[in-house]
Amino acid sequence: MNTFPGTIKSKLPRTGTSIFAVMSKLAGDHDAINLSQGFPDFDVSSELIGLINHYMLKGHNQYAPMPGVPLLRERIAQKVENTYGIKYNPETEINICAGATQGIYTVIASMVRDEDEVIIFEPAYDSYAPAVELCGGIVKYARMRPPEYSINWPEVARMVSHRTRMIIINSPHNPTGSILSKDDLLALQHLTKNTDICILSDEVYEHLIFDGQAHESVCKYPGLAERSFITASFGKTFHATGWKMGYVLAPENLMKEYRKSHQFVVFACNTPVQHAIADFLADENNYNTLATFYQQKRDYFASLIQGSRFGVLPCSGTYFQLLDYSGISDEKEMAFATRLIKEYGVGTIPVSPFYHKGGEHKVLRVCFAKKDETLEKAAKILCKI
C-alpha cells in the first residue's frame, strides 16, 4: 500500500507502544511465564458467563441506552451505597463505559481544554498523560516517594496554578500497590477547596484492599465528591479484563458534560454483558470477597519467594507486587526485565516507563492474579536467580 504523501505532525510525538504490550509480546515470543500484563489466568465465573448467554438468547443484542442498561445503573447505585454509604442517582449520575480506560479518556476529553494543566502522580498508569495531551492539555508531574510511594502534598500545592484544571489520582495504585489514606484525601480536599479544579479518581481496584484497611473513595468526602469523576472496572472486579466494561460516577452537572462526549466516543456498551452484570451484582458476595481472595494470593506468592534475593515491597491493594532487585543486579529496569524473560522465562514489568523522564529504583511489577501453579512455577525460577 502506498504511504500517506503528506506531512504527519504527531499529536503524541514522545509516545511509543505501551509497556504492557511490549513486555507481553516479549514474554509470548520467548514462551515465558507472563506475570507482566495485569490479567488473571483463571476462569471467569461460570454463572456470569451463563447469564451473558442467557441474555444473548433472549435477544438483548442491540444497542443499549447510551447511559447504560437502567437495571445495571440501579445495581451500581445500590453497590456504592452498600459499600460507602453514599447515594448516586442512577438516572443522572452513573454512566456505563467500555472499560475504565475509555471512561478516563472521556472524562479528560469532557473537561480539559487547550493549555489547561493536569497534575498526575508518577509512577503513573500510562493512559493518563497521552489522553491529556491529545486534548490539548499540559501535564504536570508530581513524584510519589518510594518505597512507600506516598504523596508530598505541600509540593503538590506549589504546583497548582490558575491554569490547573484537573488532578488525577489512582487508589489502589497501579503500578505500586499503594493506597491513599484518609489524611491524603483530606489534604486533597483542602487543596481544591474554593477552586475550579476537578478530580478524576481512578478506583478500578476499589475492592482489592488488604490487611483490613478501607478504601478511601473520593465519594466519601463531600468537598471532593462534588468535583469528582470516579472510574471503576467490572473487568478488574470480575476477572474479565477482555470484556472492557466499567462505569463512571459523577454529580449531575459533571455527568452532563461527560455524556456529551461519551455519546460520540462509544455511544453504547455491550448489551448482554450489562444485563448479566446487573444480575450478578445482586449478590454482594460476588465483590465483597475479593479482598480476601487476592490477599491470599499476595501472601502465597510472597511466601514462595521468601528465600530469593528479591525484596518484597509493601502491597496494600491491587493485584500487583513490586520486587526490589537491587541485591541482584545494577542493571536498569528495562534491561533486567528483558533479561528475566530471555534468560529465565519470567515476564515482569519495569516501573521506570511509568515515569515521563524515567525513574530508576531497581523495582519490577509482577501480577499475582494467577493460578497457584503459575505462581509456583514463576517463584521457583525467581528463587534460583
C-alpha positions, 0 to 999 in steps of 0.5 A: 500500500502506498504511504500517506504523501503528506506531512504527519505532525504527531499529536503524541510525538514522545509516545511509543507502544505501551509497556504492557504490550511490549513486555507481553509480546516479549514474554509470548515470543520467548514462551515465558511465564507472563506475570507482566500484563495485569490479567488473571489466568483463571476462569471467569465465573461460570454463572456470569458467563451463563447469564451473558448467554442467557441474555444473548438468547433472549435477544438483548443484542442491540444497542443499549441506552447510551447511559447504560442498561437502567437495571445495571445503573440501579445495581451500581447505585445500590453497590456504592451505597452498600459499600460507602454509604453514599447515594448516586442517582442512577438516572443522572449520575452513573454512566456505563463505559467500555472499560475504565480506560475509555471512561478516563479518556472521556472524562479528560476529553469532557473537561480539559481544554487547550493549555489547561494543566493536569497534575498526575502522580508518577509512577503513573498508569500510562493512559493518563498523560497521552489522553491529556495531551491529545486534548490539548492539555499540559501535564504536570508531574508530581513524584510519589516517594518510594518505597512507600510511594506516598504523596508530598502534598505541600509540593503538590500545592506549589504546583497548582496554578490558575491554569490547573484544571484537573488532578488525577489520582489512582487508589489502589495504585497501579503500578505500586500497590499503594493506597491513599489514606484518609489524611491524603484525601483530606489534604486533597480536599483542602487543596481544591477547596474554593477552586475550579479544579476537578478530580478524576479518581481512578478506583478500578481496584476499589475492592482489592484492599488488604490487611483490613484497611478501607478504601478511601473513595473520593465519594466519601468526602463531600468537598471532593465528591462534588468535583469528582469523576470516579472510574471503576472496572467490572473487568478488574472486579470480575476477572474479565479484563477482555470484556472492557466494561466499567462505569463512571460516577459523577454529580449531575452537572459533571455527568452532563458534560461527560455524556456529551462526549461519551455519546460520540466516543462509544455511544453504547456498551455491550448489551448482554454483558450489562444485563448479566452484570446487573444480575450478578451484582445482586449478590454482594458476595460476588465483590465483597470477597475479593479482598480476601481472595487476592490477599491470599494470593499476595501472601502465597506468592510472597511466601514462595519467594521468601528465600530469593534475593528479591525484596518484597515491597509493601502491597496494600491493594491491587493485584500487583507486587513490586520486587526490589532487585537491587541485591541482584543486579545494577542493571536498569529496569528495562534491561533486567526485565528483558533479561528475566524473560530471555534468560529465565522465562519470567515476564515482569514489568519495569516501573521506570516507563511509568515515569515521563523522564524515567525513574530508576529504583531497581523495582519490577511489577509482577501480577499475582492474579494467577493460578497457584501453579503459575505462581509456583512455577514463576517463584521457583525460577525467581528463587534460583536467580 
